[in-house]
Amino acid sequence: MATSTGLYSGNLRTQAVHEKSGTTIITDAPTDNNGKGEAFSPTDLVAAALGSCMATIMGIWAARHEVDLSGLSWRVTKHMSPAPPRRIVAIDIHLEWTGASAASPQQISALKQAALTCPVALSLHPDIKQNVTFGF
């Protein structure tokens, strides 16, 4: 079974449907690439996937070790190449965790390592710089 299916809606907009859940994501071309910027662009989704993946893998580690990861948040900034070919050249990820004071230094270190080794981080081309900072 396919993971997702898609449809080009016209006007530089697409729809992707997650086959198992039926959840739909709409993408739009960004304003700096002839679009309206009314939804995530495909490259925005790549950057967002990195942040979501890091948090998910941290969550898996936290659940296994009975650490409450409540209050974890992140901010993602995507950087595109200034010259052709158009591509992502860097993704800045900043993770904050308001509950970090309840964690040991070893737990914090393990959570950071989990984030840095999430499947999306390991799948991105090495030319895409991943600038990861932690506010804890």
C-alpha positions in Angstrom: 0.0 0.0 0.0 1.3 3.5 -0.8 2.2 5.8 2.0 0.5 8.7 0.3 -1.2 9.8 -2.9 -1.2 13.2 -4.4 -3.1 15.5 -6.8 -2.0 18.6 -8.6 -4.8 21.1 -8.0 -3.5 23.8 -10.4 -2.1 27.2 -9.6 1.0 25.7 -8.1 -1.0 23.9 -5.4 -1.0 20.2 -4.5 -2.8 17.9 -2.2 -1.2 14.9 -0.5 -3.3 12.3 1.3 -1.9 10.0 3.9 -3.4 6.7 2.9 -3.7 5.1 6.4 -5.4 8.1 8.1 -6.9 10.1 5.2 -5.2 13.2 6.5 -4.7 15.8 3.8 -1.8 18.3 3.4 -2.1 21.1 1.0 1.1 22.7 -0.4 1.5 26.0 -2.3 4.5 27.4 -4.0 6.2 30.1 -2.0 5.9 33.7 -2.9 9.6 33.8 -3.9 9.0 31.1 -6.4 5.8 32.3 -8.3 3.4 31.1 -5.6 0.9 32.6 -3.2 2.6 31.2 -0.1 -0.9 30.3 1.3 0.3 26.9 2.7 3.4 25.0 3.4 5.7 24.7 0.4 7.1 21.2 -0.3 10.5 22.4 1.0 8.8 23.9 4.1 7.4 20.4 4.7 11.0 19.0 4.6 12.1 21.5 7.2 9.1 20.9 9.3 9.6 17.1 9.0 13.0 17.5 10.5 11.7 19.3 13.6 8.8 16.9 14.0 11.1 13.9 13.6 13.5 15.1 16.2 10.6 15.7 18.7 9.1 12.3 17.9 12.4 10.4 18.4 13.0 12.4 21.6 9.4 11.4 22.7 10.1 7.7 22.0 13.2 7.9 24.1 11.4 9.8 26.9 8.6 7.3 27.0 11.0 4.4 27.3 12.8 6.1 30.2 9.8 7.6 31.9 10.8 11.2 31.3 8.0 13.7 30.9 8.7 15.6 27.7 5.8 18.0 28.1 6.6 21.5 27.1 9.0 20.5 24.2 8.7 22.9 21.3 10.8 23.9 18.3 11.3 26.6 15.8 12.5 25.8 12.2 14.0 28.2 9.7 14.7 27.0 6.2 17.4 28.6 4.0 17.2 28.2 0.2 20.2 28.5 -2.2 20.6 32.1 -3.5 21.7 30.8 -6.9 20.4 28.0 -9.1 19.7 25.2 -8.7 16.9 26.0 -6.2 17.3 23.8 -3.2 17.5 23.8 0.6 21.0 24.6 1.8 20.4 24.8 5.5 17.8 24.2 8.2 18.0 25.9 11.5 16.2 24.0 14.3 16.0 25.4 17.8 14.4 23.1 20.5 13.1 24.4 23.8 12.0 22.3 26.7 10.4 23.9 29.7 10.6 20.7 31.8 14.3 20.2 31.4 15.1 21.2 35.0 13.5 17.9 36.1 15.9 15.9 34.0 19.4 14.7 34.8 22.3 15.7 32.7 22.5 12.2 31.3 18.9 12.3 30.3 19.3 15.6 28.6 22.4 14.3 26.8 20.5 11.2 25.6 17.5 13.3 24.4 19.8 15.6 22.4 21.5 12.6 20.8 18.1 11.1 20.0 17.2 14.3 18.2 20.4 14.5 16.2 20.0 10.9 15.0 16.3 11.0 14.0 15.5 9.3 10.6 14.9 12.6 8.8 18.2 14.1 10.0 20.0 10.9 8.8 18.1 10.9 5.5 18.8 14.5 4.4 21.7 15.0 2.0 24.9 15.9 3.8 25.1 19.2 1.8 22.0 20.4 3.7 23.5 22.0 6.8 21.5 21.1 9.9 22.1 23.9 12.5 20.6 22.4 15.7 20.5 24.3 19.0 18.9 23.4 22.3 17.5 25.8 24.8 18.0 23.4 27.7 
